[in-house]
Amino acid sequence: MPARAPTTPCERRARRRRPRHPRPGATLLECRVVPKVVLSRKQRPEPALTPAAIRAVEPGSAAARAGVLPGWELLRVNGRAIPDILAYRRELERGDVLLEARDPSGGEAVTFAASWEDPGLEFEDVIFDGIRLCANRCDFCYVHQMPKGMRKSLYIMDDDFRTSFLYGSFVTLTNLTDHDLERIVSEQLSPLYVSVHSADPQVREGLMKPWPHKVPAASALDVRAMIERLESIALYTQLVLVPGRNDGEDLEETLSYLAGRHNVRAVAAVPLGLTAHRAHLPHLEPYTPERAADVVERLTAFQQRMLQERGSRFVFASDELYLRAGVPLPGAAAYEGFPMLENGVGMVRDFLDEGLPPLPQRLASPRRVLLATGRLFGPVLEEAVRPLAAVSGLELEVRAVTNITFGEVTSVAGLLAGRDLLAAVAPGEADLLLLSPSMLKYGTETLLDGTELSELRQRLAMRVDTGGTTLAELGRAILRGAGERALPAFGFSTHAAKEAAKQH
């Protein structure tokens, strides 16, 4: 999908259909773009010349009249090198602009003017000078726990403030220069999404282990100072909780600090994600029901305090914490509009709230349907679809699939790969297999290990579809015998979606 410079307000889409929070003012087309990952750790005080590949040229535009063609490169605007789509739009907002483009195959550069009009260029990517890489080696980083043989993009440790602004990916701030901070504030790149983890400098450093030679300034390691320097920028934050490290009293102290900053709008608390691929990494334990219950209890108490002080619960626990603790999920109102939905906060409640559709007494043609999901969500889904057992002619089973790709410790549905499904489902044992859309790469029929739905259909000798993003959609798919082709909500999962969620 081409990257187009924003020109009109972004259409509001249903939250379960959109990628991570698009920035205000982004076009619908731009909202759907995931930038190509280009490796770059260089910190440039001034943008170097980074040609931007042009994908398309609008007929009749200033660029078209100048002879610019798809495949050319944009070099400069108003004599300045342009590192990204944000800088490009900033220059266009000046009104009268002079653009320089060239044919990379050896043609001469062309200079043309545009006056209070869009020049008519669409670019291959929204980041021209390379995605900024992470400067940390977090104990819980999912990239370090990836099995071999996955797509290359899943191994990229990206940490770019520009994609945080454009797409809502979480960043740690440790790779920012003073020039970056000045740009964020001067251009009001707000909101940003920040991984805090702990407000205690020693606890945070112990969790994240930043590389000294990759951190451009020592001040970037002080998360409190960074938050305060960004006081004019709205921040949505997350805490990836590690048992015994940044929960308990440290969690309460971190929340108290964040609640005292007017620019921090909300906090998501999520448990660490673990896989069986942790060679040469510190030993970490997953959350037990007892520890998860303690976290939920502390967060609930803090929510009550915030309701009185701020009129908002302020902090929101991920679904995984409630499920691991065996604590009932809050009602939809407790999520206050689901501001952290794509971080796994409220997804189950959002799924369940639109209940099953009206059920017929019998099906016109009998069928056996399998619902494949992760072991964590399996019991919840089984209870939700229980009323369908009354429909004559329908044989329905919830299959909680063991994850062999990442290991049994990984129990979320979004991290199930094609190989896991092939190991859990026998060829021909059902008429229809329905999957969670979160198992697929956004906008595709590709699972995490590169398996396509078409391959699953062929090898399992049955229809394979996605079941939808709500219980109502799933119910209709079961009753009709076909999925609704729902788009994935946001990549692969809360923890490992390198192309969407970008947890650090």
Secondary structure, DSSP 8 states (H G I E B T S, - for coil): --EE---S------GGGS-S---TT--HHHHT------EE----SS-----EEEEEE-TTSHHHHTT--TT-EEEEETTEE--BHHHHHHHHTTSEEEEEEE-TTT---EEEEEESS---EEES-SBSS-EEB-----TT-SGGG--TTS-GGGG--B--HHHHHHH---B-STT--HHHHHHHHHTT---EEEE-S-SSHHHHHHHH---GGG-S-GGGG-HHHHHHHTTTS-EEEEEEE-TTTSSHHHHHHHHHHHHT-TTEEEEEEEE----S--TTS-------HHHHHHHHHHHHHHHHHHHHHTSS--EEE-HHHHHHHT-----GGGGTT-TTGGGTSSHHHHHHHS------SEEEEEEEEEEEEETTTHHHHHHHTGGGGGSEEEEEEEEEE--SSS-TT---GGG--HHHHHHHS-TTS-SEEEE-GGGB-TTSSBBTTS-BHHHHHHHHTSEEEE--SSHHHHHHHHHHTS------SSSS-TTT-TTTT---
